[in-house]
Amino acid sequence: MNTELKPCPFCGGKAKSIAYSDNDVFTEEEYRWFFVRCEKCYSKGTTLRGEQNAVAAWNKRVAEGK
């Protein structure tokens, strides 16, 4: 899985993948939801199940491929 994150599309800042669980106990098996957030301007990507899905959504750029 490629988890390399592109920079923030708004400010160019470094992005970070964040996982959280519906439960109070955070073990790796219980991580269900992921989103990507810029560490500079705090822009947040879509919250999705699975890190790969959240990263893919963050990395998608509308202007690419034109």
Secondary structure, 3 states (H helix, E strand, C coil): CCCCCCCCCCCCCCEEEEEECCCCCCCHHHCCEEEEEECCCCCECCCEECHHHHHHHHHCCCCCCC
